[in-house]
């Protein structure tokens, strides 16, 4: 997309605000992935109208970029072949297990 993002989290969260260059830039410049996530979850900025339609495609792009650009991450992922991987957090029931180990 012609831009460089500090982390895949920065990319994913910034994509929520496509159409507002100022908001995208602010998230891109966040001081770490946690800050980018907080900014992306805040509703002080309006989400792009098609977010619910495009969010999975955006996540796929983020993951593909991460594992194609970082050999160490790619090798760790490949070494997990056959395992069921899930993010464990009570903060997310869409991308994670919602904290209930499901």
Buried (B, 14 or more C-beta within 10 A) or exposed (E): EEEEBBBBBBBBBBBBBBEBEEBBEBBBEBEEBEBBBEBBEEEEBEBBEEBEEBBEEBBEBBBEBBBEEEEEBEEEBEEEEEEEEEEEEEEBEEBBBBEEEE
